[in-house]
Amino acid sequence: MEYVYAALILNESDEEINEDNVTAVLEAAGVDVEESRVKALVAALEDVDIEEAIETAAAVPAGGASGGAAAGGSDEGGEEEEESEDEAEAEAEEEEDEDEEASGEGLGDLFG
C-alpha cells in the first residue's frame, strides 16, 4: 500500500509520478524500496486520471451497490436503479480489463 500512498502524495503535491519521485517518497518514509514494484506502479498509472479515480471511488458506498438493500431498506424503483448499476459495473469491468491488458498487469498484481 505504501507504493500507492506515495503516488497519491505526489499527485496531491502536483509532482510528476515517476520512478525517481516515487522512490524518493518511499525512502523518505523509511520503506525498503523494490525497484520492480516502483516500475510496475508507474507503468500502471501512466494513463490513469487519479483525480477521476478518487472521485469514482468516493461515489461508491462502503457497503457496495447492495449496501442499502442489505440493511433492509425498501426502495421503490430499486429494480431500475439496480439494472443501471449492473450496466455501469459491467462497463467499468470492461474498461478495467482493457487497461490491464494494455499495461500487462493490474495494480492488484503489484501487491498480491
LUMVEX-377224 format. One record per atom (N, C-alpha, C): residue number from 1; residue in one letter; atom name; x negated, y negated, z. Coordinates in steps of 0.001 Angstrom, whole numbers, plus 500000, padded with zeros to 6 digits. Layout:
% residues N
+------+------+------+--------+--------+--------+
| resi | resn | name |   east |  north |     up |
+------+------+------+--------+--------+--------+
|  NUM |    A |   CA |      X |      Y |      Z |
...
+------+------+------+--------+--------+--------+
//
This chain:
% residues 112
+------+------+------+--------+--------+--------+
| resi | resn | name |   east |  north |     up |
+------+------+------+--------+--------+--------+
|    1 |    M |    N | 499186 | 501192 | 500000 |
|    1 |    M |   CA | 500000 | 500000 | 500000 |
|    1 |    M |    C | 499142 | 498743 | 500000 |
|    2 |    E |    N | 497983 | 498819 | 500595 |
|    2 |    E |   CA | 497167 | 497617 | 500684 |
|    2 |    E |    C | 496765 | 497087 | 499303 |
|    3 |    Y |    N | 496695 | 497967 | 498315 |
|    3 |    Y |   CA | 496370 | 497527 | 496959 |
|    3 |    Y |    C | 497509 | 496680 | 496389 |
|    4 |    V |    N | 498724 | 497116 | 496615 |
|    4 |    V |   CA | 499894 | 496362 | 496161 |
|    4 |    V |    C | 499980 | 495040 | 496923 |
|    5 |    Y |    N | 499725 | 495089 | 498214 |
|    5 |    Y |   CA | 499741 | 493854 | 499005 |
|    5 |    Y |    C | 498703 | 492857 | 498489 |
|    6 |    A |    N | 497538 | 493341 | 498114 |
|    6 |    A |   CA | 496503 | 492463 | 497574 |
|    6 |    A |    C | 497004 | 491778 | 496309 |
|    7 |    A |    N | 497685 | 492532 | 495446 |
|    7 |    A |   CA | 498239 | 491952 | 494221 |
|    7 |    A |    C | 499302 | 490913 | 494553 |
|    8 |    L |    N | 500137 | 491200 | 495561 |
|    8 |    L |   CA | 501167 | 490245 | 495959 |
|    8 |    L |    C | 500552 | 488969 | 496527 |
|    9 |    I |    N | 499493 | 489108 | 497292 |
|    9 |    I |   CA | 498807 | 487932 | 497839 |
|    9 |    I |    C | 498250 | 487087 | 496704 |
|   10 |    L |    N | 497614 | 487731 | 495737 |
|   10 |    L |   CA | 497062 | 486998 | 494599 |
|   10 |    L |    C | 498173 | 486308 | 493811 |
|   11 |    N |    N | 499275 | 486987 | 493613 |
|   11 |    N |   CA | 500404 | 486400 | 492893 |
|   11 |    N |    C | 500945 | 485186 | 493640 |
|   12 |    E |    N | 501108 | 485322 | 494943 |
|   12 |    E |   CA | 501655 | 484236 | 495755 |
|   12 |    E |    C | 500744 | 483010 | 495763 |
|   13 |    S |    N | 499444 | 483234 | 495683 |
|   13 |    S |   CA | 498494 | 482119 | 495706 |
|   13 |    S |    C | 498132 | 481649 | 494294 |
|   14 |    D |    N | 498894 | 482122 | 493292 |
|   14 |    D |   CA | 498697 | 481735 | 491887 |
|   14 |    D |    C | 497297 | 482043 | 491371 |
|   15 |    E |    N | 496723 | 483117 | 491880 |
|   15 |    E |   CA | 495428 | 483588 | 491387 |
|   15 |    E |    C | 495664 | 484705 | 490380 |
|   16 |    E |    N | 494726 | 484862 | 489461 |
|   16 |    E |   CA | 494837 | 485932 | 488460 |
|   16 |    E |    C | 494660 | 487290 | 489133 |
|   17 |    I |    N | 495496 | 488234 | 488747 |
|   17 |    I |   CA | 495383 | 489588 | 489284 |
|   17 |    I |    C | 494447 | 490362 | 488368 |
|   18 |    N |    N | 493171 | 490377 | 488751 |
|   18 |    N |   CA | 492169 | 491126 | 488001 |
|   18 |    N |    C | 491348 | 491961 | 488981 |
|   19 |    E |    N | 490490 | 492799 | 488466 |
|   19 |    E |   CA | 489744 | 493726 | 489315 |
|   19 |    E |    C | 488891 | 493009 | 490357 |
|   20 |    D |    N | 488220 | 491945 | 489956 |
|   20 |    D |   CA | 487354 | 491220 | 490894 |
|   20 |    D |    C | 488153 | 490602 | 492039 |
|   21 |    N |    N | 489284 | 489970 | 491709 |
|   21 |    N |   CA | 490092 | 489317 | 492739 |
|   21 |    N |    C | 490742 | 490325 | 493685 |
|   22 |    V |    N | 491264 | 491419 | 493130 |
|   22 |    V |   CA | 491871 | 492452 | 493976 |
|   22 |    V |    C | 490820 | 493033 | 494907 |
|   23 |    T |    N | 489649 | 493328 | 494359 |
|   23 |    T |   CA | 488565 | 493880 | 495178 |
|   23 |    T |    C | 488162 | 492910 | 496285 |
|   24 |    A |    N | 488076 | 491623 | 495958 |
|   24 |    A |   CA | 487684 | 490622 | 496953 |
|   24 |    A |    C | 488696 | 490558 | 498096 |
|   25 |    V |    N | 489987 | 490582 | 497768 |
|   25 |    V |   CA | 491024 | 490529 | 498807 |
|   25 |    V |    C | 490934 | 491768 | 499696 |
|   26 |    L |    N | 490785 | 492931 | 499081 |
|   26 |    L |   CA | 490726 | 494175 | 499851 |
|   26 |    L |    C | 489485 | 494221 | 500747 |
|   27 |    E |    N | 488353 | 493798 | 500220 |
|   27 |    E |   CA | 487128 | 493779 | 501024 |
|   27 |    E |    C | 487245 | 492794 | 502182 |
|   28 |    A |    N | 487895 | 491660 | 501934 |
|   28 |    A |   CA | 488093 | 490675 | 502999 |
|   28 |    A |    C | 488969 | 491241 | 504112 |
|   29 |    A |    N | 489844 | 492172 | 503747 |
|   29 |    A |   CA | 490728 | 492796 | 504738 |
|   29 |    A |    C | 490069 | 494010 | 505394 |
|   30 |    G |    N | 488854 | 494331 | 504980 |
|   30 |    G |   CA | 488137 | 495451 | 505585 |
|   30 |    G |    C | 488534 | 496808 | 505027 |
|   31 |    V |    N | 489082 | 496829 | 503823 |
|   31 |    V |   CA | 489511 | 498077 | 503193 |
|   31 |    V |    C | 488341 | 498678 | 502424 |
|   32 |    D |    N | 488186 | 500002 | 502525 |
|   32 |    D |   CA | 487195 | 500720 | 501729 |
|   32 |    D |    C | 487780 | 500850 | 500320 |
|   33 |    V |    N | 487305 | 500036 | 499387 |
|   33 |    V |   CA | 487907 | 499894 | 498064 |
|   33 |    V |    C | 487505 | 501038 | 497145 |
|   34 |    E |    N | 488534 | 501620 | 496495 |
|   34 |    E |   CA | 488316 | 502640 | 495475 |
|   34 |    E |    C | 488490 | 501972 | 494122 |
|   35 |    E |    N | 487409 | 501898 | 493360 |
|   35 |    E |   CA | 487417 | 501189 | 492087 |
|   35 |    E |    C | 488467 | 501735 | 491125 |
|   36 |    S |    N | 488676 | 503045 | 491130 |
|   36 |    S |   CA | 489659 | 503637 | 490208 |
|   36 |    S |    C | 491079 | 503174 | 490532 |
|   37 |    R |    N | 491379 | 503025 | 491806 |
|   37 |    R |   CA | 492705 | 502533 | 492187 |
|   37 |    R |    C | 492891 | 501077 | 491790 |
|   38 |    V |    N | 491839 | 500291 | 491929 |
|   38 |    V |   CA | 491915 | 498881 | 491545 |
|   38 |    V |    C | 492171 | 498781 | 490041 |
|   39 |    K |    N | 491422 | 499549 | 489258 |
|   39 |    K |   CA | 491600 | 499529 | 487805 |
|   39 |    K |    C | 493009 | 499961 | 487424 |
|   40 |    A |    N | 493500 | 501014 | 488048 |
|   40 |    A |   CA | 494840 | 501521 | 487736 |
|   40 |    A |    C | 495904 | 500491 | 488097 |
|   41 |    L |    N | 495752 | 499829 | 489229 |
|   41 |    L |   CA | 496718 | 498818 | 489652 |
|   41 |    L |    C | 496751 | 497656 | 488670 |
|   42 |    V |    N | 495577 | 497155 | 488319 |
|   42 |    V |   CA | 495506 | 496020 | 487395 |
|   42 |    V |    C | 496112 | 496403 | 486044 |
|   43 |    A |    N | 495834 | 497609 | 485579 |
|   43 |    A |   CA | 496398 | 498067 | 484303 |
|   43 |    A |    C | 497916 | 498213 | 484397 |
|   44 |    A |    N | 498404 | 498738 | 485515 |
|   44 |    A |   CA | 499849 | 498940 | 485683 |
|   44 |    A |    C | 500599 | 497618 | 485772 |
|   45 |    L |    N | 499964 | 496591 | 486293 |
|   45 |    L |   CA | 500626 | 495290 | 486470 |
|   45 |    L |    C | 500418 | 494351 | 485292 |
|   46 |    E |    N | 499703 | 494810 | 484290 |
|   46 |    E |   CA | 499343 | 493951 | 483166 |
|   46 |    E |    C | 500552 | 493270 | 482517 |
|   47 |    D |    N | 501614 | 494015 | 482258 |
|   47 |    D |   CA | 502783 | 493454 | 481581 |
|   47 |    D |    C | 503984 | 493298 | 482505 |
|   48 |    V |    N | 503744 | 493225 | 483813 |
|   48 |    V |   CA | 504831 | 493131 | 484785 |
|   48 |    V |    C | 504991 | 491686 | 485239 |
|   49 |    D |    N | 506239 | 491216 | 485230 |
|   49 |    D |   CA | 506556 | 489907 | 485793 |
|   49 |    D |    C | 506865 | 490145 | 487272 |
|   50 |    I |    N | 505909 | 489865 | 488132 |
|   50 |    I |   CA | 506028 | 490186 | 489551 |
|   50 |    I |    C | 507182 | 489429 | 490193 |
|   51 |    E |    N | 507371 | 488180 | 489842 |
|   51 |    E |   CA | 508481 | 487399 | 490410 |
|   51 |    E |    C | 509817 | 488054 | 490079 |
|   52 |    E |    N | 509978 | 488489 | 488844 |
|   52 |    E |   CA | 511218 | 489153 | 488435 |
|   52 |    E |    C | 511400 | 490470 | 489192 |
|   53 |    A |    N | 510320 | 491214 | 489361 |
|   53 |    A |   CA | 510392 | 492486 | 490086 |
|   53 |    A |    C | 510791 | 492258 | 491542 |
|   54 |    I |    N | 510284 | 491217 | 492150 |
|   54 |    I |   CA | 510625 | 490898 | 493538 |
|   54 |    I |    C | 512091 | 490514 | 493646 |
|   55 |    E |    N | 512573 | 489687 | 492718 |
|   55 |    E |   CA | 513981 | 489279 | 492729 |
|   55 |    E |    C | 514895 | 490479 | 492539 |
|   56 |    T |    N | 514534 | 491370 | 491639 |
|   56 |    T |   CA | 515330 | 492564 | 491388 |
|   56 |    T |    C | 515361 | 493455 | 492620 |
|   57 |    A |    N | 514229 | 493625 | 493258 |
|   57 |    A |   CA | 514156 | 494459 | 494456 |
|   57 |    A |    C | 514958 | 493838 | 495599 |
|   58 |    A |    N | 514939 | 492524 | 495708 |
|   58 |    A |   CA | 515670 | 491842 | 496769 |
|   58 |    A |    C | 517176 | 491916 | 496549 |
|   59 |    A |    N | 517604 | 492092 | 495299 |
|   59 |    A |   CA | 519026 | 492139 | 494985 |
|   59 |    A |    C | 519651 | 493488 | 495322 |
|   60 |    V |    N | 518850 | 494521 | 495468 |
|   60 |    V |   CA | 519362 | 495860 | 495770 |
|   60 |    V |    C | 519490 | 496003 | 497284 |
|   61 |    P |    N | 520681 | 496375 | 497788 |
|   61 |    P |   CA | 520847 | 496540 | 499230 |
|   61 |    P |    C | 519976 | 497675 | 499751 |
|   62 |    A |    N | 519618 | 497599 | 501014 |
|   62 |    A |   CA | 518729 | 498583 | 501622 |
|   62 |    A |    C | 519284 | 499991 | 501540 |
|   63 |    G |    N | 520601 | 500159 | 501585 |
|   63 |    G |   CA | 521218 | 501474 | 501515 |
|   63 |    G |    C | 521372 | 501977 | 500102 |
|   64 |    G |    N | 520922 | 501218 | 499118 |
|   64 |    G |   CA | 521071 | 501615 | 497736 |
|   64 |    G |    C | 522441 | 501247 | 497209 |
|   65 |    A |    N | 522777 | 501749 | 496050 |
|   65 |    A |   CA | 524035 | 501405 | 495385 |
|   65 |    A |    C | 525242 | 501933 | 496143 |
|   66 |    S |    N | 525096 | 503014 | 496904 |
|   66 |    S |   CA | 526235 | 503610 | 497602 |
|   66 |    S |    C | 526298 | 503194 | 499069 |
|   67 |    G |    N | 525528 | 502206 | 499469 |
|   67 |    G |   CA | 525474 | 501787 | 500868 |
|   67 |    G |    C | 526815 | 501402 | 501440 |
|   68 |    G |    N | 527632 | 500628 | 500724 |
|   68 |    G |   CA | 528931 | 500207 | 501219 |
|   68 |    G |    C | 529906 | 501357 | 501301 |
|   69 |    A |    N | 529916 | 502225 | 500324 |
|   69 |    A |   CA | 530832 | 503367 | 500315 |
|   69 |    A |    C | 530463 | 504361 | 501412 |
|   70 |    A |    N | 529185 | 504523 | 501677 |
|   70 |    A |   CA | 528754 | 505465 | 502705 |
|   70 |    A |    C | 529171 | 504985 | 504092 |
|   71 |    A |    N | 529296 | 503673 | 504251 |
|   71 |    A |   CA | 529692 | 503118 | 505541 |
|   71 |    A |    C | 531194 | 503214 | 505742 |
|   72 |    G |    N | 531914 | 503767 | 504765 |
|   72 |    G |   CA | 533352 | 503937 | 504903 |
|   72 |    G |    C | 534131 | 502755 | 504389 |
|   73 |    G |    N | 533477 | 501828 | 503712 |
|   73 |    G |   CA | 534162 | 500659 | 503189 |
|   73 |    G |    C | 535027 | 501030 | 502010 |
|   74 |    S |    N | 536207 | 500435 | 501960 |
|   74 |    S |   CA | 537117 | 500676 | 500848 |
|   74 |    S |    C | 537107 | 499441 | 499979 |
|   75 |    D |    N | 536876 | 499656 | 498679 |
|   75 |    D |   CA | 536773 | 498520 | 497786 |
|   75 |    D |    C | 537602 | 498788 | 496545 |
|   76 |    E |    N | 538614 | 497963 | 496310 |
|   76 |    E |   CA | 539418 | 498123 | 495112 |
|   76 |    E |    C | 538578 | 497721 | 493925 |
|   77 |    G |    N | 538680 | 498500 | 492853 |
|   77 |    G |   CA | 537872 | 498226 | 491678 |
|   77 |    G |    C | 536465 | 498747 | 491830 |
|   78 |    G |    N | 536203 | 499510 | 492855 |
|   78 |    G |   CA | 534868 | 500041 | 493102 |
|   78 |    G |    C | 534410 | 500984 | 492016 |
|   79 |    E |    N | 535362 | 501683 | 491400 |
|   79 |    E |   CA | 535004 | 502620 | 490340 |
|   79 |    E |    C | 534392 | 501873 | 489152 |
|   80 |    E |    N | 534989 | 500720 | 488833 |
|   80 |    E |   CA | 534471 | 499921 | 487731 |
|   80 |    E |    C | 533074 | 499413 | 488041 |
|   81 |    E |    N | 532866 | 498948 | 489278 |
|   81 |    E |   CA | 531547 | 498483 | 489692 |
|   81 |    E |    C | 530546 | 499619 | 489649 |
|   82 |    E |    N | 530964 | 500797 | 490085 |
|   82 |    E |   CA | 530068 | 501947 | 490118 |
|   82 |    E |    C | 529604 | 502318 | 488713 |
|   83 |    E |    N | 530526 | 502240 | 487739 |
|   83 |    E |   CA | 530158 | 502550 | 486366 |
|   83 |    E |    C | 529118 | 501576 | 485848 |
|   84 |    S |    N | 529286 | 500283 | 486136 |
|   84 |    S |   CA | 528324 | 499301 | 485652 |
|   84 |    S |    C | 526986 | 499457 | 486369 |
|   85 |    E |    N | 527015 | 499836 | 487640 |
|   85 |    E |   CA | 525773 | 500078 | 488365 |
|   85 |    E |    C | 525047 | 501286 | 487794 |
|   86 |    D |    N | 525808 | 502341 | 487448 |
|   86 |    D |   CA | 525205 | 503529 | 486851 |
|   86 |    D |    C | 524546 | 503189 | 485523 |
|   87 |    E |    N | 525232 | 502360 | 484716 |
|   87 |    E |   CA | 524663 | 501940 | 483437 |
|   87 |    E |    C | 523387 | 501133 | 483653 |
|   88 |    A |    N | 523409 | 500231 | 484623 |
|   88 |    A |   CA | 522235 | 499411 | 484909 |
|   88 |    A |    C | 521074 | 500279 | 485380 |
|   89 |    E |    N | 521373 | 501268 | 486233 |
|   89 |    E |   CA | 520326 | 502165 | 486712 |
|   89 |    E |    C | 519730 | 502970 | 485560 |
|   90 |    A |    N | 520577 | 503435 | 484654 |
|   90 |    A |   CA | 520093 | 504214 | 483512 |
|   90 |    A |    C | 519185 | 503365 | 482633 |
|   91 |    E |    N | 519589 | 502105 | 482396 |
|   91 |    E |   CA | 518749 | 501206 | 481604 |
|   91 |    E |    C | 517425 | 500944 | 482300 |
|   92 |    A |    N | 517458 | 500727 | 483612 |
|   92 |    A |   CA | 516230 | 500471 | 484366 |
|   92 |    A |    C | 515302 | 501681 | 484312 |
|   93 |    E |    N | 515867 | 502888 | 484413 |
|   93 |    E |   CA | 515048 | 504088 | 484346 |
|   93 |    E |    C | 514405 | 504240 | 482979 |
|   94 |    E |    N | 515156 | 503921 | 481904 |
|   94 |    E |   CA | 514598 | 503996 | 480561 |
|   94 |    E |    C | 513437 | 503028 | 480409 |
|   95 |    E |    N | 513622 | 501781 | 480886 |
|   95 |    E |   CA | 512561 | 500786 | 480799 |
|   95 |    E |    C | 511354 | 501230 | 481605 |
|   96 |    E |    N | 511592 | 501790 | 482790 |
|   96 |    E |   CA | 510504 | 502252 | 483649 |
|   96 |    E |    C | 509730 | 503371 | 482969 |
|   97 |    D |    N | 510459 | 504305 | 482345 |
|   97 |    D |   CA | 509804 | 505404 | 481643 |
|   97 |    D |    C | 508949 | 504880 | 480504 |
|   98 |    E |    N | 509476 | 503894 | 479758 |
|   98 |    E |   CA | 508716 | 503305 | 478666 |
|   98 |    E |    C | 507466 | 502614 | 479196 |
|   99 |    D |    N | 507594 | 501879 | 480306 |
|   99 |    D |   CA | 506443 | 501195 | 480896 |
|   99 |    D |    C | 505389 | 502197 | 481345 |
|  100 |    E |    N | 505824 | 503283 | 481980 |
|  100 |    E |   CA | 504883 | 504287 | 482459 |
|  100 |    E |    C | 504178 | 504953 | 481298 |
|  101 |    E |    N | 504911 | 505221 | 480215 |
|  101 |    E |   CA | 504295 | 505834 | 479049 |
|  101 |    E |    C | 503268 | 504890 | 478440 |
|  102 |    A |    N | 503573 | 503607 | 478423 |
|  102 |    A |   CA | 502673 | 502633 | 477824 |
|  102 |    A |    C | 501396 | 502477 | 478634 |
|  103 |    S |    N | 501502 | 502512 | 479948 |
|  103 |    S |   CA | 500317 | 502299 | 480773 |
|  103 |    S |    C | 499620 | 503611 | 481124 |
|  104 |    G |    N | 500278 | 504723 | 480894 |
|  104 |    G |   CA | 499643 | 506015 | 481168 |
|  104 |    G |    C | 499975 | 506566 | 482533 |
|  105 |    E |    N | 500358 | 505696 | 483454 |
|  105 |    E |   CA | 500729 | 506156 | 484772 |
|  105 |    E |    C | 501502 | 505079 | 485507 |
|  106 |    G |    N | 502305 | 505490 | 486448 |
|  106 |    G |   CA | 503099 | 504534 | 487224 |
|  106 |    G |    C | 502398 | 504186 | 488515 |
|  107 |    L |    N | 502918 | 503200 | 489189 |
|  107 |    L |   CA | 502336 | 502788 | 490457 |
|  107 |    L |    C | 502399 | 503903 | 491489 |
|  108 |    G |    N | 503426 | 504739 | 491400 |
|  108 |    G |   CA | 503550 | 505848 | 492344 |
|  108 |    G |    C | 502379 | 506812 | 492238 |
|  109 |    D |    N | 501810 | 506947 | 491038 |
|  109 |    D |   CA | 500672 | 507841 | 490856 |
|  109 |    D |    C | 499422 | 507319 | 491564 |
|  110 |    L |    N | 499389 | 506020 | 491810 |
|  110 |    L |   CA | 498223 | 505456 | 492491 |
|  110 |    L |    C | 498102 | 505927 | 493931 |
|  111 |    F |    N | 499223 | 506155 | 494570 |
|  111 |    F |   CA | 499207 | 506401 | 495992 |
|  111 |    F |    C | 499736 | 507770 | 496371 |
|  112 |    G |    N | 500086 | 508587 | 495391 |
|  112 |    G |   CA | 500697 | 509890 | 495661 |
|  112 |    G |    C | 499714 | 510907 | 495949 |
+------+------+------+--------+--------+--------+
//
